[in-house]
């Protein structure tokens, strides 16, 4: 069974602190089990393979935020670059997306020109009473001939 882990934050105070009901005594130990002795146990150099801001060429706290380290081509160090300047290879073209929803119905167009209507039809017949033709009269007072044809059965 393991022990519960509690994270502690060490703060430097300028005034003395009186112990209260929620305060608890704590003993601090290094990962190797030796008692923690404050700042003197801090590592003198970063672990192998790790980076610190001071190791990066041109790092400045006011300009280094938001930038990423990039190894120089000759391997002599790092430069801080803006990620927006990086351009990778273009990827494959994606599949077309689904068709969009039907759009709204457009506005009604303007009315067309006024048409004309039939106001009269006069038919003509031969002596036997068979319709042979006639005349149609339109609302604009124009006329047209009516032609009669007989369909064969």
Secondary structure, 3 states (H helix, E strand, C coil): CCCCCCCCCCCCCCCCCCCCCCCCCCCCECCCCCECCHHHHCCCCCCCCCCCHHHCECCCHHHHCCEEEEECCCCCCEEEEEHHHCCCCCCCCCCCCCCCCCCCCCCCCCCCCCCCCEEEEEEEECCCCCEEEEEEEECCCCEEEEECCCCCC
